[in-house]
Amino acid sequence: MRRVFPIIFLAFLAGCSHRNGEEPVYNGRLEADMIKLSAKINGTIDKILVNEGDSVQKGDLLALINTARYEIQRQQQIAQLEELRLNLRTLDDQMRQVQPQLKLIKDKLGKISNLVENGAATEQDRDDLEAQVEILTAKLDGFETNREIIISKEKQLQAAIDLTDLNIRDARIEAPIDGMIINSYREPAELAAAGTVLFDVADLSSLEATIYVPLTDLNKIKIGQ
């Protein structure tokens, strides 16, 4: 966005005599591309590190917004993530205990089935083993379902932590370009909501000057002077 900011005088040398032999000086203005730098998060402003008129370079720290709430939130999220990971390890341990039991009973079931066909074991023995296989299989299926639920929650929580980290980084208000602080709208200890404009930063690498010449002097102005 191109915005105007005042310059007291722009000297325009007409290259001809003027009253009292002085070089003519005309009023004017400069226009530059302006960036309105806004807060990205809600919070109290801890520090304002620049003043109006200061020159800044891209990446310079201009202001800090308090992140205490986000830091506490992050600690809570990390604790929840650790709890989920502990639950996942416990669940994996339980699965490792059940898997060999299931394999052992399946092996027994295979042998019993052969004995039943030969009349060396009862059908009740086979039915008991089949029931144990079903129970342990169902238990493993339940563990696997719970495992998928925990992993899904872990991913959601990690995304929430990433968002909290982004909010903490956004508390650092940095210069987006090389330029000059034209306006500073907030003071330390003031509350800044997301979207609140904090600074106007002008890009001084490209300026457009407009100089106003009185009609009485127009005949003294020539192209190339």
N, C-alpha and C positions, 0 to 999 in steps of 0.2 A: 504494500500500500504506500502510495506517495503522499507524504505529509509535509506541511510547511513548518519550519521553525525559524524564529526571528534572528536576523543578524542586524546589529545596530546600523551600520553603514557599509555599503559597498562602494568603493571608490571607482568612479568611471572617469578616466582622463580623456577629455574631449580633444586635446591636442590643439587648442586655440586659446586666445586670451579670454579672460572672464573678468568679472568685477574685481577690482583691486589687484588684478594680475594673478589671482589665485586659480589653481586648477579646480574645475568644477567637481563637486561631490554630490552624488545622487543617492537617494534612499532605494533600497531594494530588498529582496528576500531570496532565500535559498530553499530549494525543495530537494528532499532526499527520500529514498525508500525507507519506510519505518516499520519495525516489527513490534507489535504489542506482545510483550512477554507475560504470560499468565501462569498462575499457580496450577499445578496438575492434581494436587491433593488438598484435602481439608486439614487445617492445623494452624497453630499459633506461630507467628514469625519469630524465630530466635534471633536472627542477625540480618541486618542490611549492610552490605560490605562496600557499596559504591554510593556516590553522590551524583546529583544532576551535573552534567558537564564532564564527567569522567570519561576518558577513553578506555575502551575495553577490547580485549582480543577474544576470538572464538574459544569457548571452553572456560573462560574466567568465571570463578564463583562469584555470583552477585548477591545471593541471599540464601538463608537456610530456614527451613520450616521444621518445627519440632516433630520428632519421630517417636517420642516415648510410647505412645499408644501402639504404634506399629511394631516397635521392638517387643513389647509385652505380648502382642498378638502372635508374633513370630515364635517366641519362646513357648507359648501354648501349643502352637501348631507342631513345633518340633517334638514336644513331649507326646502329643497324640500320634505322631508318625513313629516314634520309638515304640510306643505301646502296640501299634499295629504290627510292626516288624517282630516284636517279641511274640505276639500271638501267632504270627506266621511261622516262626521257628518252632513254637510249641506244637502247632498243628503238623508240621513236617515230621517232628519227632514221633508223634502219635501214628502218622501214616507209615513211618519206617518200622514201627513195632507191629502193626497189623499185617503189613504185606508178607513178611515171612510166615506168620501164623496161617494166613490164607493159603499160601503155597503149600505148607505142610499138610493142611487138612485136605486140599485138593489131591495131593499125592496119596494120602490115605484113602480118599474116596475112590480113586482109580483102582487101588489094590482091593478094597472091599468089594467093589463092583465085580471084579473077577472072581473073588471068593464066593459071592452070592450066587453067581452063575454056576459055580462048581459045588454049591451046597455047603461051603465051609464057613459061611457067615450068614447072618439073618438080614432080612430086608430092613428090619428096624435099625440095625447098625448103619446101613447105608443111608436110611432116611435121616438119622441123627446127624451124620456127617454133611449131608446135603443141606440141612437146616443151618448148620454152623457156617457153611460156605455162603449161604444167602445172607446171614446176619453180618458176617465180616465184609462181604461185598457191598452191602448197603451202607455199612459204616465207612468204608473207603469212599464210596460215592458222596456221602455226606461231608467227609473231610475235604474232598475235591471241590465241592460246591462252596463250602465255607472259605476255602483257599482262594477261589476266584473272587468271592465277595471282598475278602481282605485286600487282595491285589488291586481291585477296582477302587476301594476306599483309599488305598495308599496313593494311587495315581491322582485321585481328586485332591487329596491333601497336599501332595507335592505341587500341584497346580496352584493351590491356594497360597502355599509358601512362596512360589515364584511371583505371584501377584503382590504379596506383601513386600518381597524384596524390591520389586519394581516401584512400589509406593515409597519405600525408603530411599531409593535412588532419585526418585522424582522430587524429594524434599530439597535436593540441591538445585537451586536455580542458577543455570549457567548461561553465559552469553552465547547466543546462537550464531553470531557473526562478529567480525571485527567492526567496531563502530563507536558510537558515543551514546551515553545515557542522556536522553533528552528530558524525560520525566520519570520521577520516582513517586509512586502513589501510596505507598504504605510505610509504616514505621514498625520497629521491633515491638513485640508484645501484642500487636494487632492480630485479629483472626483473619485468616485468608481462606476463603472457600475455593474449591476447585473452579477454575475459570476466572477468578479474580485477576484483573490486570495489575501487575506489579511495576513494570517498567515499560517505557518506550525506548527502543534502541534504534538509532538512525544509522543507516549504512552510508558512510561518508566517502566510499570509494567512487561514487558517481553522484554528482550534484548538478542541479539545474538552477541557474541564476536568472532572476527576473529583476531588471533595473528600470525604474520609472524616471523618464526624462520629461521635464516640463515642455509644453508646446512652444514656449518662447525660445527654447534651446534646440529645437529639432533641426533648424536650418544649420546649426553648427556641427551636427553629427553626420559623419560619412562612414560608409562601409570600409572596414579595414583599419579604422583608427584604433 
